[in-house]
């Protein structure tokens, strides 16, 4: 073999290894971060949250990541995460992970206490941080809340939330008593959050009919055994 041919083959082999490395590190799968509003009377809506969480689990497959966190006084902390998982590629293991996840959520929902404040922005920031670390191909943040942010004195949330490449879905956005008196408050609240999300490059949706969750994660179909 000539020296030039040998050198060419070596370079080709190195190129193939580099390409394989890039392929392995490329984003893949789905990452979902679900925020639960635990404030005031909205806590009584949380019985519906278990159904959404179990539905989401059923739609996720191998290497997909899922986390559920509570929104309370200060939500920008990993301590707010109730349960998190990255599913295994072995169906039996993935199914066991899903069962354990669902049981953790059910136990939490049985004993959840109301929060005095609602730090939605902090929860969004924590969700962005979590999903960026997982680096999935698709990033979705679900917010189960009336979308009324109420911050304790001293908490600063007039900050940018980097949402480029994220889909944000507001779920079960219930109407407050003041919304019944003036419906503009409800509409303005949704417009405010839509504007914030889209201004930072994210996409925004609202799903209030929890009997029609088919499009919650788009056309994503789980690859793991259900």
BAFI-3210 file (N, C-alpha, C; in Angstrom, 3 decimals, decimal comma, padded with zeros to 6 digits):
// residues 226
n [1|2|3|4|5|6|7|8|9|10|11|12|13|14|15|16|17|18|19|20|21|22|23|24|25|26|27|28|29|30|31|32|33|34|35|36|37|38|39|40|41|42|43|44|45|46|47|48|49|50|51|52|53|54|55|56|57|58|59|60|61|62|63|64|65|66|67|68|69|70|71|72|73|74|75|76|77|78|79|80|81|82|83|84|85|86|87|88|89|90|91|92|93|94|95|96|97|98|99|100|101|102|103|104|105|106|107|108|109|110|111|112|113|114|115|116|117|118|119|120|121|122|123|124|125|126|127|128|129|130|131|132|133|134|135|136|137|138|139|140|141|142|143|144|145|146|147|148|149|150|151|152|153|154|155|156|157|158|159|160|161|162|163|164|165|166|167|168|169|170|171|172|173|174|175|176|177|178|179|180|181|182|183|184|185|186|187|188|189|190|191|192|193|194|195|196|197|198|199|200|201|202|203|204|205|206|207|208|209|210|211|212|213|214|215|216|217|218|219|220|221|222|223|224|225|226]
n.u [000,855|000,586|002,206|000,680|-001,947|-002,366|-002,316|-004,579|-006,629|-006,434|-007,136|-009,758|-010,879|-010,607|-012,256|-014,727|-015,045|-015,207|-017,553|-019,391|-019,234|-020,340|-022,917|-023,838|-023,951|-025,850|-028,969|-031,800|-034,956|-037,544|-038,214|-039,937|-041,278|-043,262|-045,211|-046,791|-049,323|-049,715|-051,094|-053,419|-056,913|-056,555|-055,272|-057,148|-057,672|-055,825|-056,340|-056,956|-054,533|-053,067|-054,110|-053,250|-050,502|-050,130|-051,062|-049,144|-046,861|-047,549|-047,117|-044,460|-041,198|-038,248|-035,312|-036,507|-037,214|-038,737|-040,140|-041,740|-042,760|-043,438|-045,140|-044,497|-043,821|-041,109|-039,881|-037,618|-035,728|-034,171|-035,237|-037,927|-038,716|-040,724|-040,764|-038,650|-037,423|-035,525|-036,234|-035,509|-034,136|-034,997|-037,986|-039,287|-037,926|-038,406|-041,190|-041,381|-040,118|-041,978|-044,188|-043,201|-042,755|-045,374|-046,530|-045,107|-046,011|-048,774|-048,694|-047,688|-049,751|-051,748|-051,077|-050,485|-049,886|-051,314|-049,800|-048,709|-047,972|-047,267|-044,920|-044,467|-042,685|-040,163|-040,448|-040,579|-037,972|-036,485|-037,431|-036,448|-033,702|-033,457|-034,315|-032,501|-030,157|-030,692|-030,889|-032,744|-034,239|-036,685|-038,339|-040,574|-042,606|-045,036|-047,697|-049,661|-052,009|-053,694|-052,459|-051,960|-049,651|-048,139|-046,090|-043,961|-042,879|-039,736|-038,867|-037,517|-038,549|-038,526|-037,236|-035,435|-036,565|-035,054|-036,445|-036,202|-036,767|-038,350|-041,525|-044,347|-047,042|-050,067|-052,223|-055,549|-056,458|-057,990|-060,733|-060,605|-062,317|-062,431|-062,173|-064,652|-066,096|-064,852|-064,092|-061,964|-059,679|-058,931|-058,437|-056,421|-054,442|-053,721|-052,833|-050,626|-048,811|-048,534|-047,323|-044,883|-043,672|-043,513|-042,005|-039,519|-038,825|-040,138|-042,893|-046,443|-049,292|-052,698|-054,544|-057,571|-059,586|-059,537|-060,329|-059,551|-056,754|-055,189|-053,494|-051,522|-048,731|-048,166|-047,593|-046,195|-045,246|-044,974|-042,073|-041,346|-042,544|-045,954]
n.v [-001,192|002,186|005,071|007,432|006,476|005,050|007,127|008,543|006,706|006,597|009,205|009,189|007,324|008,656|010,815|009,510|008,599|011,035|012,034|010,149|010,678|013,254|012,655|011,134|013,047|014,787|016,496|014,612|012,908|013,696|016,230|017,025|019,355|019,867|022,216|022,708|024,567|025,480|027,259|028,970|028,627|027,219|024,901|022,930|022,102|020,287|017,574|016,945|017,124|014,772|013,067|014,306|014,074|011,270|010,749|012,086|010,576|008,187|008,836|009,101|007,831|005,743|007,219|009,681|012,537|013,571|015,798|016,886|019,715|021,866|025,017|027,624|029,885|030,614|029,503|028,916|026,708|023,541|022,060|022,251|020,347|017,594|015,000|013,240|011,874|009,975|008,026|004,569|002,502|-000,066|-001,747|-003,014|-001,934|000,787|000,874|000,232|002,468|004,418|003,641|004,030|006,767|007,754|006,874|008,390|010,954|010,680|010,248|012,702|014,466|013,749|014,911|017,577|021,005|024,299|027,062|030,360|032,160|032,690|031,855|031,922|032,675|032,042|029,277|028,705|029,443|027,505|025,244|025,654|025,512|022,839|021,329|022,194|021,100|018,388|018,360|017,621|016,828|018,008|020,414|020,926|022,855|022,523|024,206|024,041|025,911|028,924|031,029|033,400|035,369|035,860|037,446|037,213|039,874|041,211|039,309|039,206|039,226|040,399|039,656|038,186|035,254|032,697|031,350|030,342|027,868|026,415|024,991|026,248|025,366|026,253|024,930|024,107|026,729|028,319|030,542|033,423|034,875|037,643|037,734|037,019|039,253|041,133|040,211|040,987|040,944|038,259|037,657|039,524|038,569|036,120|037,084|038,555|036,562|035,062|036,983|037,361|034,811|034,393|036,613|035,948|033,958|031,514|029,136|029,292|027,916|027,282|024,997|024,158|022,296|019,436|016,955|016,540|015,810|014,896|016,310|017,298|016,787|017,114|015,192|013,229|009,945|007,341|005,324|003,344|000,363|000,363]
n.w [000,000|-000,857|000,620|000,401|-000,073|002,274|004,133|003,298|003,857|006,637|007,348|006,444|008,166|010,616|010,103|009,916|012,550|013,901|012,787|013,714|016,414|016,492|015,703|017,845|019,879|019,059|019,549|020,605|020,884|023,339|025,706|028,631|030,862|033,565|035,233|038,317|039,694|042,973|044,510|046,689|046,005|043,684|044,184|044,504|041,988|041,315|041,244|038,675|037,498|037,816|035,852|033,499|033,796|033,793|031,227|029,712|030,397|029,127|026,509|026,130|025,308|024,872|026,154|026,445|028,511|031,582|033,897|036,871|038,597|041,386|041,586|043,676|046,350|045,782|042,917|041,456|041,806|042,252|044,246|044,036|042,266|041,947|040,907|038,612|035,524|033,165|030,532|030,125|027,462|027,465|027,380|029,646|031,838|031,418|031,733|034,447|035,502|034,792|036,336|038,931|038,858|038,479|040,876|042,744|042,125|042,676|045,441|046,271|045,469|047,193|049,581|049,222|049,996|050,159|048,523|049,359|047,476|043,910|041,852|038,798|036,761|037,850|037,930|035,189|034,427|035,838|034,551|031,934|032,446|033,348|031,066|029,133|030,106|029,745|027,014|024,827|021,600|021,276|023,212|025,768|027,866|030,221|031,781|034,477|035,573|036,768|035,697|036,990|038,248|041,382|043,434|046,277|048,392|047,575|045,778|042,596|039,331|036,898|034,393|031,620|030,075|028,492|025,835|023,272|020,898|022,567|023,469|024,998|026,945|028,252|030,651|031,625|032,389|034,626|035,362|037,367|040,210|039,856|037,119|036,186|036,775|035,171|032,155|030,586|032,106|032,261|029,532|029,016|030,708|029,543|027,078|027,901|028,807|026,467|024,843|026,220|025,999|023,190|022,437|023,375|021,671|021,868|021,447|021,911|023,475|024,484|026,350|027,415|027,474|028,931|028,211|025,731|024,962|022,954|021,212|022,851|023,036|020,397|017,510|018,693|019,323|021,586|021,811|023,467|025,104|026,091]
ca.u [000,000|001,399|002,075|-000,422|-003,206|-002,483|-002,662|-005,966|-007,510|-006,403|-007,927|-011,161|-011,302|-010,746|-013,461|-015,899|-015,181|-015,693|-018,959|-020,166|-019,307|-021,300|-024,256|-024,230|-024,200|-026,937|-030,196|-032,782|-035,988|-038,436|-038,098|-041,149|-041,210|-044,620|-045,303|-048,072|-049,682|-050,234|-051,519|-054,815|-057,978|-056,178|-054,815|-058,234|-057,685|-054,698|-056,775|-056,921|-053,139|-052,608|-054,499|-052,359|-049,168|-050,153|-051,191|-047,823|-045,998|-047,917|-046,687|-043,009|-040,508|-036,837|-034,435|-037,264|-037,105|-039,953|-040,046|-042,899|-042,323|-044,497|-044,974|-044,868|-043,295|-039,892|-039,879|-036,377|-034,857|-034,377|-036,019|-039,337|-039,004|-041,379|-040,303|-037,997|-036,995|-035,145|-036,664|-034,569|-034,530|-035,570|-039,405|-039,653|-037,362|-039,128|-042,509|-041,176|-039,840|-043,244|-045,013|-042,616|-043,000|-046,797|-046,786|-044,548|-046,920|-050,014|-048,409|-047,563|-051,051|-052,576|-050,670|-050,024|-050,384|-051,424|-048,743|-049,243|-047,574|-047,204|-043,748|-044,487|-041,456|-039,090|-040,658|-040,168|-036,503|-036,005|-037,744|-035,490|-032,412|-033,540|-034,391|-031,247|-029,171|-031,026|-030,610|-033,553|-034,524|-037,899|-038,454|-041,928|-042,931|-046,473|-048,001|-051,003|-052,151|-054,589|-051,522|-051,916|-048,413|-048,233|-044,759|-043,712|-042,007|-038,310|-038,559|-037,404|-038,789|-038,553|-036,042|-035,652|-036,566|-034,635|-037,364|-036,042|-036,759|-039,253|-042,966|-044,970|-048,473|-050,822|-053,293|-056,570|-056,362|-059,297|-061,069|-060,679|-063,567|-062,358|-062,347|-066,090|-066,556|-064,282|-063,428|-060,740|-058,540|-058,553|-057,866|-055,159|-053,460|-053,234|-052,074|-049,355|-047,907|-048,237|-046,352|-043,575|-043,112|-043,185|-040,943|-038,242|-038,566|-040,867|-044,250|-047,412|-050,626|-053,556|-055,463|-058,454|-060,421|-058,651|-060,816|-058,999|-055,315|-054,480|-052,462|-050,699|-047,328|-048,130|-047,754|-045,196|-045,748|-043,972|-041,390|-041,245|-043,795|-046,861]
ca.v [000,000|003,403|005,971|008,387|005,767|004,750|008,379|008,854|005,809|007,003|010,431|008,811|006,662|009,699|011,577|008,699|008,613|012,361|012,130|009,325|011,405|014,344|012,076|010,701|014,181|015,597|016,391|013,640|012,628|014,731|016,596|017,700|019,876|020,267|023,044|022,612|025,707|024,984|028,413|029,268|027,699|026,414|023,592|021,966|021,662|019,379|016,195|016,782|017,095|013,388|012,517|014,888|013,495|009,886|010,793|012,458|009,397|007,188|009,298|009,201|006,575|005,594|008,387|010,900|012,996|014,183|016,267|017,620|020,599|022,720|026,467|028,177|031,228|030,766|028,258|028,752|025,831|022,122|021,484|022,266|019,198|016,514|013,739|013,397|010,590|009,796|006,646|003,577|001,957|-001,389|-001,535|-003,427|-000,945|002,047|000,737|000,313|003,876|005,157|003,308|004,689|008,191|007,982|006,681|009,545|012,073|010,413|010,466|014,147|015,114|013,431|015,681|018,899|022,144|025,516|028,068|031,722|032,955|031,936|032,291|031,226|032,987|031,221|027,908|028,644|029,466|026,200|024,305|025,882|024,984|021,375|020,771|022,475|020,106|017,117|018,588|016,815|017,451|018,793|020,877|021,385|023,207|022,550|024,976|023,755|027,081|029,987|031,975|034,640|035,392|036,634|037,318|037,748|041,044|040,899|038,439|039,961|038,349|041,203|039,155|037,456|033,787|032,291|030,294|029,972|026,427|025,798|025,123|026,450|025,065|026,524|023,939|024,311|028,115|028,626|031,959|033,911|035,585|038,967|037,561|036,991|040,637|041,822|039,185|041,512|040,548|036,910|037,746|040,264|037,702|035,177|037,847|038,914|035,409|034,748|037,969|037,093|033,580|034,582|037,622|035,272|032,935|030,277|029,037|029,347|027,352|027,112|023,859|024,148|021,100|018,336|015,716|016,487|015,987|014,188|017,140|017,904|016,686|017,031|013,847|012,366|008,619|006,668|004,186|002,283|-000,379|001,049]
ca.w [000,000|-000,959|001,775|000,200|000,111|003,694|004,815|002,939|004,605|008,043|007,452|006,275|009,395|011,641|009,757|010,259|013,999|014,289|012,372|014,629|017,674|016,341|015,646|019,173|020,744|018,514|020,342|020,148|021,868|023,846|027,114|029,103|032,231|033,907|036,422|039,018|040,538|044,252|045,293|046,977|045,633|042,519|044,666|044,351|040,593|041,085|040,985|037,222|037,060|037,735|034,556|032,491|033,990|033,315|029,767|029,190|030,540|028,122|025,191|026,092|025,059|025,222|026,261|026,714|029,895|032,109|035,278|037,387|039,677|041,934|041,600|044,968|046,611|044,982|042,132|040,702|042,568|041,959|045,340|043,643|041,416|042,697|040,318|037,314|034,982|031,762|030,317|029,605|026,159|027,664|027,706|031,008|032,758|031,209|032,352|035,897|035,782|034,689|037,501|040,099|038,672|038,718|042,302|043,450|041,909|043,409|046,863|046,479|045,310|048,362|050,765|048,826|050,753|049,361|048,612|049,479|046,305|042,650|041,091|037,508|036,022|038,413|037,469|033,780|034,387|036,274|033,476|030,852|032,881|033,376|029,713|028,429|030,565|029,107|025,594|023,899|020,317|021,441|024,591|026,060|029,247|030,470|032,990|034,988|036,425|036,297|035,075|037,761|039,025|042,614|044,011|047,613|048,388|047,538|044,646|041,343|038,189|035,674|033,729|030,375|030,120|027,141|025,415|021,871|020,722|023,545|023,352|026,301|026,859|029,467|030,796|032,642|032,863|035,198|035,505|038,731|040,514|039,227|035,669|035,919|036,819|034,014|031,331|029,984|032,938|031,839|028,193|029,107|031,362|028,537|026,077|028,517|028,784|025,068|024,385|026,824|025,437|021,771|022,340|023,644|020,658|022,103|020,913|023,010|023,260|025,656|026,261|028,579|027,420|029,317|027,609|024,372|025,134|021,891|020,605|023,884|022,624|018,943|016,930|019,320|019,688|022,392|021,188|024,461|025,307|027,010]
c.u [000,889|001,195|000,896|-001,781|-003,440|-002,914|-004,122|-006,946|-007,573|-007,260|-009,417|-011,707|-011,515|-012,007|-014,722|-016,137|-015,720|-017,160|-019,859|-020,328|-020,309|-022,729|-024,746|-024,601|-025,332|-028,197|-031,163|-033,836|-036,759|-038,163|-039,321|-040,945|-042,581|-044,628|-046,707|-048,265|-050,318|-050,798|-053,026|-055,804|-057,601|-055,678|-055,879|-058,365|-056,680|-055,105|-056,765|-055,482|-052,616|-052,939|-053,579|-050,971|-049,115|-050,293|-049,831|-046,863|-046,277|-047,420|-045,169|-042,370|-039,040|-036,078|-035,176|-037,150|-038,380|-039,698|-041,319|-042,426|-043,487|-044,115|-045,401|-044,217|-042,059|-039,634|-038,583|-035,373|-035,188|-035,173|-037,505|-039,713|-039,517|-040,894|-039,662|-037,483|-036,509|-035,350|-035,592|-035,049|-035,067|-037,018|-039,780|-039,147|-038,104|-040,510|-042,422|-040,890|-041,126|-044,133|-044,506|-042,869|-044,445|-047,139|-046,260|-045,470|-048,214|-049,826|-048,310|-048,925|-051,978|-052,278|-050,250|-050,674|-050,385|-050,221|-049,374|-048,965|-047,393|-046,082|-043,659|-043,191|-040,282|-039,210|-040,257|-038,649|-035,921|-036,268|-036,788|-034,139|-032,398|-033,498|-033,126|-030,152|-029,427|-030,773|-031,414|-033,768|-035,755|-038,078|-039,841|-042,074|-044,442|-046,717|-049,454|-051,318|-053,239|-053,794|-051,528|-050,674|-048,569|-046,941|-044,689|-042,744|-040,547|-037,902|-038,605|-037,548|-038,955|-037,305|-036,426|-035,605|-036,232|-035,419|-037,247|-035,915|-037,660|-040,704|-043,539|-046,475|-049,116|-052,034|-054,270|-056,495|-057,746|-059,492|-061,193|-062,001|-063,579|-062,526|-063,825|-066,680|-066,082|-063,488|-062,135|-059,513|-058,014|-057,838|-056,520|-054,068|-052,868|-052,404|-050,694|-048,359|-047,563|-047,179|-044,962|-042,901|-042,657|-042,081|-039,574|-038,010|-039,284|-042,210|-045,209|-048,725|-051,378|-054,483|-056,288|-059,380|-059,549|-059,159|-060,267|-057,500|-054,497|-053,327|-051,514|-049,223|-047,213|-048,370|-046,780|-045,831|-044,639|-043,386|-041,231|-042,581|-044,643|-047,410]
c.v [001,240|004,278|006,924|007,727|005,456|005,986|008,754|008,004|006,188|008,248|010,135|008,168|007,672|010,509|010,834|008,689|009,945|012,529|011,333|010,011|012,530|013,819|011,687|011,876|015,062|015,415|015,374|013,482|013,864|014,972|017,399|018,110|020,439|021,001|022,961|023,819|025,171|026,107|028,444|028,181|026,827|025,032|022,525|021,467|020,544|017,923|015,908|016,627|015,672|012,755|013,029|014,261|012,061|009,825|011,118|011,282|008,370|007,557|009,359|007,830|006,639|006,909|009,708|011,236|013,713|014,592|017,017|018,426|021,460|024,204|026,936|029,538|031,517|029,490|028,005|027,940|024,385|021,440|021,445|021,089|018,043|015,149|014,032|012,044|010,772|008,320|005,786|003,076|000,533|-001,223|-001,887|-002,415|000,382|002,001|000,813|001,757|004,700|004,887|004,032|006,202|008,527|007,839|007,852|010,752|011,893|010,672|011,955|014,823|014,844|014,349|017,115|019,993|023,389|026,427|029,451|032,567|032,052|032,481|031,513|031,449|032,160|029,777|027,717|028,603|028,117|025,146|024,424|025,289|023,457|020,787|021,060|021,503|018,751|017,170|017,688|017,548|018,336|019,124|021,481|021,675|023,326|023,298|024,736|024,828|028,013|031,146|033,354|034,614|036,328|036,419|037,907|038,921|040,620|039,997|039,253|038,999|039,134|040,890|038,374|035,954|033,296|031,095|029,914|028,455|025,690|025,989|025,222|026,267|025,329|025,604|024,341|025,717|028,550|030,134|032,310|034,644|036,965|038,883|037,546|038,396|041,405|040,816|039,673|041,113|039,174|036,949|038,467|039,407|036,711|035,891|038,237|037,766|034,996|035,706|037,715|035,891|033,797|035,608|036,997|034,080|031,629|030,272|028,847|028,728|027,306|025,932|023,836|022,934|019,877|016,979|015,535|016,778|015,379|015,006|017,765|017,914|016,538|015,618|012,855|011,043|007,894|005,481|003,033|001,573|000,348|000,068]
c.w [000,000|000,255|001,636|000,434|001,584|004,478|004,538|003,724|006,082|008,262|007,339|007,542|010,513|011,391|010,131|011,762|014,495|013,947|013,309|015,971|017,615|016,342|017,030|020,062|020,250|019,359|019,758|021,239|022,285|025,320|027,519|030,558|032,563|035,241|037,012|039,920|041,823|045,117|045,518|046,593|044,438|042,930|044,450|042,910|040,341|040,883|039,481|036,715|036,921|036,402|033,447|032,580|033,472|031,796|029,145|029,265|029,451|026,732|025,049|025,943|025,431|025,112|026,422|028,203|030,320|033,551|035,623|038,588|040,152|041,783|042,976|045,149|045,779|044,222|041,367|041,528|042,251|043,067|045,009|042,756|042,270|042,221|038,975|036,851|033,552|031,465|029,660|028,244|026,264|028,130|029,138|032,042|032,651|031,858|033,874|036,311|035,764|035,889|038,747|040,049|039,025|040,198|043,123|043,330|042,705|044,903|047,163|046,443|046,488|049,543|050,444|049,665|049,861|049,595|048,667|048,252|045,090|041,772|039,778|036,743|036,528|037,992|036,020|033,658|034,792|035,208|032,308|031,207|032,850|031,968|028,912|028,845|029,920|027,599|024,660|022,587|020,370|022,917|024,816|027,536|029,353|031,779|033,373|036,015|035,897|035,691|035,739|038,642|040,221|043,391|045,417|047,503|048,447|046,390|043,350|040,175|036,891|034,868|032,471|030,624|028,708|026,633|023,941|021,744|021,692|023,133|024,766|026,141|028,218|029,512|031,890|033,248|033,356|035,340|036,995|038,955|039,844|037,714|035,304|035,932|035,601|033,182|030,683|030,798|032,516|030,484|028,218|029,732|030,363|027,476|026,614|028,438|027,355|024,533|024,936|026,185|023,994|021,582|022,548|022,733|020,851|021,392|022,078|022,591|024,577|025,395|027,538|028,617|027,687|028,853|026,199|024,429|024,002|021,304|021,597|023,517|021,114|018,485|017,538|019,738|020,448|021,653|022,169|024,587|026,329|028,039]
res [x|x|x|x|x|x|x|x|x|x|x|x|x|x|x|x|x|x|x|x|x|x|x|x|x|x|x|x|x|x|x|x|x|x|x|x|x|x|x|x|x|x|x|x|x|x|x|x|x|x|x|x|x|x|x|x|x|x|x|x|x|x|x|x|x|x|x|x|x|x|x|x|x|x|x|x|x|x|x|x|x|x|x|x|x|x|x|x|x|x|x|x|x|x|x|x|x|x|x|x|x|x|x|x|x|x|x|x|x|x|x|x|x|x|x|x|x|x|x|x|x|x|x|x|x|x|x|x|x|x|x|x|x|x|x|x|x|x|x|x|x|x|x|x|x|x|x|x|x|x|x|x|x|x|x|x|x|x|x|x|x|x|x|x|x|x|x|x|x|x|x|x|x|x|x|x|x|x|x|x|x|x|x|x|x|x|x|x|x|x|x|x|x|x|x|x|x|x|x|x|x|x|x|x|x|x|x|x|x|x|x|x|x|x|x|x|x|x|x|x|x|x|x|x|x|x]
***
